[in-house]
Amino acid sequence: MDACTIGLPTDATGRVRRPRLRLGFAVSAFALCAIILTRVASAAEGTQALGVGAIQQGLAGAGVAAPQDAAWIRVNPAAIVDLERRLDLGLELYYNEAAADLMGPLLAGAPENIGPVVISLVNPWAGEMHDVSLMLSPSAAAVFPHGDYAIGLGFFGVRGSRVDYPKARTLVGLRWGGDRRTGLEVVEAPFAWAHRFDNGWAVGASLVGVGARLRSDSMTRRLTVARADYMWDYAYGAGFRVGIYRRWDAWSVGLCYSSRQWMQRFDDYGDLMRFSFDHPQTVQAGVAWRPHPKWEILADYRFIDWSGVPQLSHPTIEAGLGWEDQHIGKLALQYALSDAWTLRMGVSYGRSPVPDREVFSNVMFPANSEAHASVGASWRFAPRHELHVAYQHAFEKRLEDSGKGDLFSLGGGGTATRLAQHALSMQYTWRF
């Protein structure tokens, strides 16, 4: 026996059991990813990432009916039945440009239940403020097929937001210090199972563990600043996904339902939030058409139920953010240029979940993005190894508070926010 195999698992003939070594490598990669995860970038659909990994980013998050890599356990767990055994490691670099132009009337008319006038809440010395941030978000996933079954596991940064303005947003923040910074980071670790029936249809399900952390010095509804004063607080939760998938020669269809992911409350921020910061339920349905062996066209619809999460949907006067549901359309194209090269592009659009009566309240938690475009490419440089890259851009979107909402809208009417985002994704694939 070769000296380098001493102590390693072997079969009856003395050969090293490679599958176990490969599984150990995959588990080690997941652990390493968890250790280096330090930032989750501001997401593109509300606070949700447009996609995980360079392939999903290159398709603008489309593909519920067209599995491409192991990260598809997040898009549609049923679809992983069409994947070979593989490990995908990714890293996304986000560059976010946020701006807030603080406005507010000196005196404004108000509803009878509030009073005859409302004094502006805005810090008059803030003016137009800018924040630029650069963040990293790694990901890892693996799929293990076995006949008509497949299992998958992963670790992803999936949701987040961050602003750090140079001045306080409000007079409250100016008086007490703060009301200029917020950070939210969310990761999930799904474990998926899928099965294909004799008729070609496949079903899948996954259990999803979630971890999150939050820090903020935002003004509360009691017109104070958060007592935790920008210190990190942690919360954990869980949810599930179920999906169906069917592929024919030229067509395939897919549907995935993600449950609400129920989270613990951020206890240290009880004065800022009345409810837990749950992840909303979503539905994504789509088709893929292959008019030629080299071409694939993807079309998806995605629904995000922000109104089902009290912390997100309740108005600011009730310690919420006032968000509305999103309906998002996605269209993507994939072309196999050669055996070694594949090209991708995609677009996505969905109205911002922030209505015009809640813009001032969301200065510290911007979710402006509506239109996105992306391009990407894959290079198979060896039979079992690939590299993928993608660039995704969220076009700048300006929102302005109508001043026709609750007390906070009346006191910050005219405030405008802008947000644009650039994302560069890199990914490595090993088929083993």
C-alpha positions in Angstrom: 0.0 0.0 0.0 1.2 3.5 -0.9 2.4 5.4 2.1 0.2 8.4 1.3 -2.9 6.3 1.7 -2.2 5.1 5.2 -5.1 6.0 7.5 -7.5 6.8 4.6 -10.6 4.7 4.1 -10.1 1.9 1.6 -12.1 -0.9 0.0 -11.5 -4.7 0.1 -8.7 -4.3 -2.6 -6.9 -1.6 -0.6 -7.9 1.2 -2.9 -8.8 4.5 -1.4 -12.6 5.2 -1.3 -12.7 8.3 -3.4 -16.4 9.2 -2.9 -15.8 9.5 0.8 -12.8 11.7 0.2 -14.8 13.9 -2.1 -17.7 14.2 0.3 -15.2 15.2 3.0 -13.8 17.8 0.7 -17.2 19.2 0.0 -18.1 19.4 3.8 -14.7 21.1 4.4 -15.5 23.7 1.7 -18.9 24.4 3.4 -17.2 25.0 6.7 -14.5 27.2 5.2 -17.3 29.3 3.5 -19.1 29.7 6.8 -15.9 31.0 8.4 -15.1 33.6 5.8 -18.6 34.9 5.4 -18.5 38.4 6.8 -20.7 40.5 4.6 -24.0 39.9 2.8 -24.6 42.6 0.2 -27.6 44.8 -0.3 -30.0 42.6 -2.3 -31.8 43.5 -5.5 -35.4 42.4 -5.0 -36.4 44.2 -1.9 -33.7 42.7 0.4 -33.4 39.4 -1.5 -30.4 38.5 -3.7 -31.2 38.4 -7.4 -29.4 35.1 -7.6 -26.7 33.0 -5.9 -23.5 32.3 -7.9 -22.3 33.5 -11.3 -24.7 31.3 -13.3 -27.8 32.5 -11.6 -26.6 36.1 -11.7 -25.9 35.8 -15.4 -29.5 34.7 -16.0 -30.9 37.5 -13.8 -32.3 35.0 -11.3 -34.4 33.1 -13.9 -34.3 29.3 -14.4 -36.8 27.6 -12.2 -37.3 25.2 -15.2 -33.7 25.0 -16.2 -31.2 23.7 -13.6 -27.6 24.7 -14.2 -25.6 24.1 -11.0 -25.8 22.9 -7.4 -27.1 26.3 -6.2 -30.4 25.4 -7.9 -31.4 23.8 -4.6 -32.4 27.4 -3.7 -34.3 28.1 -7.0 -36.1 24.7 -7.3 -35.1 21.6 -5.3 -37.0 19.3 -7.7 -34.8 20.4 -10.7 -31.5 19.0 -9.2 -32.5 15.5 -10.5 -31.0 16.6 -13.9 -27.6 17.5 -12.4 -24.5 15.4 -12.2 -22.5 15.1 -9.0 -20.8 18.4 -8.5 -19.5 21.1 -6.1 -20.0 24.8 -6.9 -18.1 27.5 -5.0 -18.9 31.2 -5.7 -17.9 34.7 -4.6 -19.9 37.8 -5.4 -18.5 41.3 -5.1 -21.1 44.1 -4.7 -20.6 47.8 -5.2 -23.6 49.8 -4.0 -24.3 53.5 -4.5 -27.0 55.0 -2.2 -28.1 58.6 -1.9 -30.8 60.4 0.2 -31.9 64.0 -0.3 -33.6 64.9 3.0 -36.6 67.3 2.8 -39.4 68.1 5.1 -41.9 70.9 5.5 -41.6 73.4 8.4 -45.3 73.0 9.0 -47.6 70.5 7.3 -51.3 69.7 7.4 -52.1 66.6 9.3 -55.1 64.3 9.9 -57.4 65.2 12.8 -56.3 62.2 14.9 -52.7 63.5 14.8 -53.2 67.3 15.2 -53.5 70.4 13.1 -49.9 70.7 12.0 -46.8 68.5 11.9 -43.3 69.9 12.3 -40.6 68.5 10.0 -38.6 65.6 11.4 -35.7 66.1 9.0 -32.3 67.2 10.0 -32.1 70.5 8.1 -28.3 70.3 7.9 -28.3 66.8 6.3 -29.1 67.9 2.7 -28.1 65.3 0.0 -26.1 62.5 1.5 -24.2 59.7 -0.3 -23.1 56.2 0.8 -20.9 53.9 -1.2 -20.2 50.4 0.0 -18.2 47.4 -1.3 -19.2 44.0 0.0 -18.4 40.3 -0.5 -20.8 37.3 -0.4 -19.4 33.7 -0.8 -21.6 30.7 -1.6 -21.1 26.9 -1.7 -23.4 24.0 -2.8 -23.1 20.4 -3.8 -25.4 17.8 -5.4 -25.2 14.0 -5.1 -27.4 12.1 -7.6 -28.3 8.4 -7.2 -30.5 6.9 -9.9 -33.9 8.7 -9.8 -33.0 10.5 -6.6 -30.7 13.4 -5.7 -29.7 15.2 -2.5 -28.2 18.6 -2.3 -26.9 21.0 0.4 -25.6 24.5 0.4 -24.6 27.6 2.3 -25.6 31.0 0.8 -25.7 34.7 1.6 -29.3 35.5 0.4 -30.5 38.7 1.9 -29.2 42.0 3.3 -29.1 45.8 3.4 -26.6 48.3 4.5 -26.3 52.1 4.7 -23.8 54.3 6.6 -24.6 58.0 5.9 -22.3 60.8 7.2 -25.0 62.7 9.0 -28.2 62.0 11.0 -31.4 61.7 9.0 -33.6 63.4 11.6 -33.5 66.0 14.4 -33.9 63.2 16.8 -30.6 61.6 15.6 -28.9 65.0 15.6 -29.9 65.6 19.2 -29.1 62.1 20.6 -26.6 60.9 18.1 -27.2 58.2 15.5 -30.1 57.7 13.0 -27.7 57.3 10.1 -26.6 53.6 9.9 -28.3 50.2 9.5 -26.9 46.7 8.5 -28.8 43.5 7.9 -27.1 40.2 6.9 -28.9 36.9 6.3 -27.5 33.5 5.3 -29.3 30.2 4.7 -28.3 26.6 4.7 -30.7 24.3 2.8 -30.7 20.5 2.7 -32.7 19.3 -0.4 -34.1 16.0 -1.6 -35.5 15.2 -5.1 -37.1 12.3 -6.9 -38.0 11.7 -10.5 -41.0 9.4 -11.3 -41.3 7.0 -14.2 -43.5 9.5 -16.1 -40.7 12.1 -16.1 -42.1 14.5 -13.5 -39.9 15.3 -10.5 -40.7 16.6 -7.1 -38.3 18.0 -4.5 -38.3 19.5 -1.0 -35.8 21.2 1.2 -35.4 22.2 4.8 -33.8 25.6 5.2 -31.9 26.8 8.2 -31.5 30.6 8.5 -29.2 32.9 10.4 -29.3 36.7 10.6 -27.7 39.6 12.3 -28.8 43.2 12.5 -27.4 46.5 13.8 -28.9 50.0 13.6 -28.9 53.3 15.3 -32.2 54.3 13.6 -34.9 56.5 15.1 -37.7 54.6 16.7 -41.5 55.3 16.6 -41.2 56.8 20.0 -38.8 59.5 18.6 -35.7 58.1 20.3 -32.7 56.3 18.8 -32.4 52.5 19.1 -31.0 51.6 22.5 -28.7 48.9 21.1 -26.9 51.8 19.3 -25.5 49.9 16.2 -24.4 46.8 18.1 -24.9 43.4 16.4 -27.9 41.3 17.5 -28.5 37.7 16.2 -31.5 35.7 15.3 -32.1 32.2 13.9 -35.0 30.5 12.1 -36.1 27.9 9.6 -38.5 27.3 6.7 -39.0 24.9 3.8 -39.3 24.8 0.0 -41.2 22.4 -2.3 -41.0 22.2 -6.1 -42.0 20.3 -9.2 -40.1 20.0 -12.5 -40.6 18.3 -15.9 -38.3 18.2 -18.9 -39.1 17.3 -22.5 -36.8 17.5 -25.6 -37.4 21.2 -26.4 -39.4 22.4 -23.3 -39.3 22.2 -19.6 -41.4 23.6 -16.8 -40.9 24.3 -13.1 -42.6 25.7 -10.0 -41.2 26.3 -6.6 -42.9 27.5 -3.4 -40.8 28.8 -0.5 -42.5 29.1 2.8 -42.2 32.0 5.2 -38.9 31.5 7.1 -39.8 32.1 10.7 -37.2 33.9 12.7 -36.5 34.7 16.3 -36.9 38.3 17.3 -34.0 40.7 17.5 -34.4 41.2 21.3 -31.8 44.0 21.6 -33.9 46.0 19.1 -37.2 45.6 20.7 -37.7 49.3 20.8 -37.2 49.5 17.1 -39.1 46.4 15.9 -42.3 44.9 17.3 -42.1 41.7 15.3 -39.6 39.1 14.1 -37.8 39.9 10.9 -39.1 36.9 8.9 -38.2 36.1 5.4 -41.4 36.2 3.2 -43.0 33.4 1.3 -42.3 33.4 -2.4 -43.6 31.6 -5.5 -41.5 31.2 -8.7 -42.8 29.6 -11.9 -41.2 29.4 -15.3 -40.6 27.7 -18.6 -37.5 27.0 -20.7 -37.5 26.5 -24.5 -34.6 25.0 -26.5 -35.3 25.8 -30.2 -31.8 24.5 -31.0 -29.3 22.4 -29.1 -27.2 25.5 -28.6 -29.9 27.9 -27.5 -32.1 28.0 -24.4 -34.6 30.8 -23.6 -35.9 31.1 -20.0 -39.0 33.0 -18.8 -39.9 33.2 -15.1 -42.5 34.9 -12.9 -41.7 35.5 -9.2 -44.0 36.7 -6.4 -42.7 37.9 -3.1 -45.3 38.2 -0.2 -43.8 41.1 1.7 -47.3 42.0 3.0 -47.4 38.6 4.9 -44.5 39.7 7.2 -45.8 42.2 9.8 -42.4 43.7 10.5 -42.1 44.6 6.8 -45.7 45.4 5.9 -47.0 47.4 8.9 -46.7 51.2 8.6 -43.8 53.0 10.3 -46.2 54.3 13.0 -46.6 50.7 14.0 -42.8 50.0 13.9 -42.9 48.5 10.4 -41.5 49.5 7.0 -44.8 49.7 5.0 -43.7 47.4 2.2 -46.1 46.0 -0.5 -45.9 42.7 -2.5 -43.7 42.4 -5.6 -44.6 40.8 -8.9 -41.4 40.2 -10.9 -40.8 39.1 -14.5 -37.6 37.6 -15.7 -36.3 36.7 -19.2 -32.9 35.1 -20.0 -31.0 33.6 -22.9 -28.2 31.0 -22.8 -26.1 30.1 -25.8 -23.5 27.3 -26.1 -20.8 28.9 -28.2 -18.7 25.8 -28.2 -18.0 22.7 -26.0 -15.8 25.0 -23.8 -17.8 28.2 -23.8 -21.3 29.2 -22.8 -22.7 32.8 -22.9 -25.7 34.2 -20.9 -27.7 37.3 -20.5 -30.9 38.2 -18.6 -33.2 41.0 -17.5 -35.5 41.3 -14.5 -38.2 43.8 -13.5 -40.5 44.3 -10.6 -41.7 47.5 -8.9 -40.1 48.5 -5.7 -41.9 47.2 -2.6 -41.6 50.7 -1.0 -44.7 52.9 -1.7 -44.3 56.6 -2.1 -45.9 57.2 1.4 -43.1 55.3 3.1 -39.9 56.6 1.4 -38.7 58.7 4.3 -39.1 55.8 6.7 -37.0 53.6 4.4 -34.0 56.0 4.1 -32.2 53.7 6.5 -33.4 50.5 4.7 -33.4 51.3 0.9 -35.2 48.8 -1.4 -35.5 50.9 -4.5 -34.2 48.5 -7.2 -36.7 47.6 -10.0 -34.9 47.0 -13.3 -31.8 44.7 -13.6 -29.7 43.4 -16.5 -26.9 40.9 -16.5 -24.4 39.1 -18.7 -22.3 36.0 -18.0 -20.0 33.3 -19.4 -18.8 29.8 -18.5 -15.4 28.3 -19.5 -14.9 24.5 -19.3 -11.1 24.4 -19.1 -10.9 20.7 -18.3 -13.4 17.8 -18.5 -14.4 18.1 -14.9 -13.7 21.8 -14.1 -15.3 25.0 -15.1 -15.0 28.7 -14.3 -18.0 31.1 -14.5 -18.2 34.9 -14.4 -21.2 37.3 -14.5 -21.9 41.0 -14.2 -25.2 42.3 -12.9 -26.4 45.8 -12.8 -29.4 47.3 -10.9 -30.4 50.5 -12.6 -30.6 53.6 -10.5 -34.2 54.2 -9.2 -35.3 57.4 -7.5 -38.2 57.3 -5.0 -39.8 60.4 -3.4 -42.0 60.5 -0.3 -45.5 61.9 -1.1 -46.0 63.3 2.4 -49.4 61.6 2.4 -48.7 58.7 4.8 -48.4 58.6 8.6 -46.7 61.0 10.9 -43.3 60.0 9.6 -44.3 60.6 6.0 -45.9 64.0 6.9 -42.7 65.0 8.7 -40.4 63.9 5.9 -42.5 64.7 2.8 -40.4 65.4 -0.2 -37.5 63.3 0.9 -36.0 61.3 -2.0 -33.7 58.3 -2.1 -31.7 56.7 -4.9 -30.0 53.3 -5.2 -27.9 51.6 -7.9 -25.9 48.4 -7.7 -23.1 46.7 -9.6 -22.3 43.0 -8.9 -19.4 40.9 -10.2 -19.7 37.2 -9.6 -17.1 34.4 -9.9 -17.7 30.7 -9.6 -15.8 27.4 -9.8 -17.4 24.1 -10.6 -15.9 20.6 -9.9 -17.7 17.5 -11.3 -16.5 14.6 -9.2 
